[in-house]
Amino acid sequence: MQKQPLAEILRPHSIEEYIGQEHLMGEGAVLRTAIENGNIQSMIFWGPPGVGKTTLALLIAQAIDADFFTLSAISSGVKDIREVIEKAKKSEKRCVLFIDEIHRFSKSQQDSLLGAVEQGIVTLIGATTENPSFEVISPLLSRCQVYVLKVLSKENLETLLKTAVDYLQNHIGSRIEIENTEALLRISGGDARKLLNAIELVTWMTPTIDGVITLSREQILKVIQQNLAVYDKNGEQHYDIISAFIKSLRGSDPNAAVYWMARMLMAGEDPLFIARRMIILASEDIGNANPNALLLANNCFQAVNVIGMPEARIVLSQTAVYLASSPKSNASYLAIDNAYALIKQTGDLPVPLHIRNAPTKLMKELGYHKGYQYAHDFENNFVQQEFLPEQISGAKLYEPQNNARENELRRYLKNCWNDKYKY
């Protein structure tokens, strides 16, 4: 087997060879145009593993003839950042600093980048698998353009697979016949690195018969399953296990939820990532069926942030068990999506005059705030009046679901609004 991983050997050497991300890198696409014009600003690449973030950073640096520096947020600190900045100051060329997994940098580490980015000493390219809105500090994020990279398409993966097979055939001198490409594509999950690791592993572990290496579906699955530790050494199971964890919470199974959470923690997953996902689930999947769920999940995040591991595992476990054991409702989640859909359909409708703010005399003369009825002046602190634009009056976006707490909300709303919203 060659010394370098196949993914490294087959890394493209020019923009033209780059595969995938057509929305950014296709002819006339925004990032492709910026590269061709040399108009490169600091940026963040947000996307799952193996979709070309590192490769794209290398190609950008090459295209603009820049010095290329790279740091990994896992192993680098403020001292390393300062050393790169000092080298960049002495360079006569433009300097690109690529930081892999930038979401793992602390606030102080990210702060140390601000001056160099703002002054143009380095052009920062950060790569992250997590939402940069939560993981990158606002001052740094405001100085960067965020580009979302997508999972590679089937066509992208098939192109990569053909390139890999051509290389391996030339390298080992045997013909490779893949009886079922679907198995390899499914295993990859849209991740180029996974795909190349898989085809390399299966090829080298399949005997050559009469000058041909035949890769059947059974052989592919057998080799991958037997060598999962090697195949998954870069932690690609991360997405499968967090998915299993969330689905277990949503499915009200505290046993499975704690199991998958333990798997993540033992593998070194960031406990704050787990806590943050539980906050989202508490609102998205439990909501007003048990409002305390969101309070506990938020407090869990704060506690984990303060005490750290290994004790944080206890707080995480308590919260996971509580969320899994809570009644479920996604009514609030559906309500905001319904509102988004309605706004896209109807546009920016004007605010009714009686509920507009009227801080000036002119606004009052124009009828702003006129006719507004202050709810607390009425019995039970409620009076029927219109709060939606006339064109969508009566639109029901929130539909309480069938659980004890939301049934109470339904009764209250029906008592208030009678038949207006059909509660």
HUQUIWO-V616675 format. One line per field, one symbol per residue. ss: DSSP state (H for helix, E for strand, - for the rest). phi: phi as a letter, one per 30 degrees, with the letter a starting at -180 (. if undefined). burial: I if it has 9 or more other C-alpha atoms within 8 Angstrom, else O. Layout:
BEGIN
ss=???
phi=???
burial=???
END
This chain:
BEGIN
ss=-----HHHH-----HHH----HHHH----HHHHHHHH-----EEEE------HHHHHHHHHHH---EEEEEE-----HHHHHHHHHHHHH----EEEEEE-HHH--HHHHHHHHHHHHH---EEEEEE---HHHH--HHHH---EEEE-----HHHHHHHHHHHHHHHHHHH--EEEE--HHHHHHHH---HHHHHHHHHHHHH----E--EEEE-HHHHHHHHHH-HHHH-----HHHHHHHHHHHHHH---HHHHHHHHHHHHH----HHHHHHHHHHHHHHHHHHH--HHHHHHHHHHHHHHHH----HHHHHHHHHHHHH------HHHHHHHHHHHHHHHH------HHH-----HHHHH---------HHH-HHH--------HHH-----------HHHHHHHHHHHHHH------
phi=.ddddedddcddcaedddcjhedccdeidddedddddicccdabccaddicjddedddddeddchcdccbbcddccbeedddddddddddddcdbccccdhdddddedddeddeeddddidbcdbccbccdddcccdeddddcbdccccceddededddddddddedddddcibdcccdbddddddddiicdddddedddddddccddbhibcccdeddeddddddbedddcdciddedddddddddddddicdddddddddeddddjdddddddddddddeddcchddaedddddddddedddddcidddedddddedddddddddcacdddddddddedddddciddddeedcddbdcddddddjdidjdcdeddbeihbbdadcceedbeidccccecdbeddddddddddddchcdchd
burial=OOOOOIIOOOOOOOOOOOOIIOOIIIOOIIOIIIIOOOOOOIIIIIIIOIIOIIIIIIIIIOIOOIIIIOIIIOOIOIOIIIOIIOOIOOIOOIIIIIIIIIIOIOOOIIIIIIOIIOOOIIIIIIIIIIOIOOIIIOOIIOIIIOIOIOIIOOOIIIOIIOIIIOOIIOOOOIOIOOOIOOIIIOOIOIIIIIIIIIIIIIIOOIOIOOOIIIIIIOIIIOIIOOOOOOIIOOOIOOOOIIOIIIOIIIOIIIOIIIOIIOIIIOOOIOIIOIIIIIIOIIIIIIIIIIIOIIOIIIOIIOIIOOOIOOOIIOIIIOIIIIIIIIOIIIIIIIIIOIIOOOIOOOOOOOOIIIIIOIOOOOIIOOIIIIOOOOOOOIOOOIIOOOOIIOOOOOOOIOOIOOIOIIIOIIIOIIOIIIOOIOI
END
